[in-house]
Amino acid sequence: MRVGFIGLGSQGAPMARRIVEGGYPTTLWARRSASLEPFADTAAVAAESPAALAARSDLVCLCVVGDADVRQVVTGENGVLAGLAPGSIIAVHATVHPDTCRELAELAAARQVTLIDAPVSGGGPAAAEGRLLVMVGGASAAVERSRPVFETYANPIVHLGDVGSGQATKLLNNLLFTANLATAAGTLALGRGLGISPDRLGEVITHGTANSFALGRIVAAGGTLDQLAAHAGDLLRKDVGLVADLADAAGVAPGIVLGAADATLALMDRQR
């Protein structure tokens, strides 16, 4: 399978490198030439546009930031859909609204192209080590055709259902992570008030039944949310807002988890 990859950021770049090292003919495109420079020592080739990349690909993986970026790369002038041949696949690794993937899947289907949503979790180090989590929604045949490529950078790969189900699952994961940040930060602050060092309390809890990934991130960042807010605050606000919209559209009460996530955003000086 020939693979095209767009989105060579801190997570996308190691994903693309794993694909190249897996022996797949790989074509890359980036808005900035500097993003392509780290691949000069590989067999990957650069394309002059998303459409040109698509013309050389059977599977195009998108690891850009948000909904507008995905839409532009797929449907814009010289976009991916302009170059893909019938029978090709688009995999959206970005975390976006499920409806964005559903709408683009319909546009792709009109060109006999299959779009699947495949958001990822784990970050650049996990991608480099081949242990990203991929949450996939879409047609089983397209998912299975794409799976060997995904396996170059991911384990596990979980097929959750129709297009959009991968995005909904990723948003729920991020919602709970955001909520856990508030409860973990609050517990460390309470401990400080009771005379217990946040570092020592964090050390204890990370070995106990109350441990969580969120707590570990706070402890590693010095016991506060400052570093996390600077690095991921805007992304978490985006994802919490998206899942709140999903719940509202479905008429489902999100319950305590949304309140806790909003509390985290407030601690980060952000508002949904």
Secondary structure, 3 states (H helix, E strand, C coil): CCEEEECCCCCHHHHHHHHHHCCCCEEEECCCHHHCHHHCCCCCEECCCHHHHHHCCCEEEECCCCHHHHHHHHHCCCCHHHHCCCCCEEEECCCCCHHHHHHHHHHHHCCCCEEEECCEECHHHHHHCCCEEEEEECCHHHHHHHHHHHCCCEEEEEEEECCCHHHHHHHHHHHHHHHHHHHHHHHHHHHHHCCCCHHHHHHHHCCCCCCCHHHHHHHHCCCCCHHHHHHHHHHHHHHHHHHHHHHHHHCCCCCHHHHHHHHHHHHCCCCC
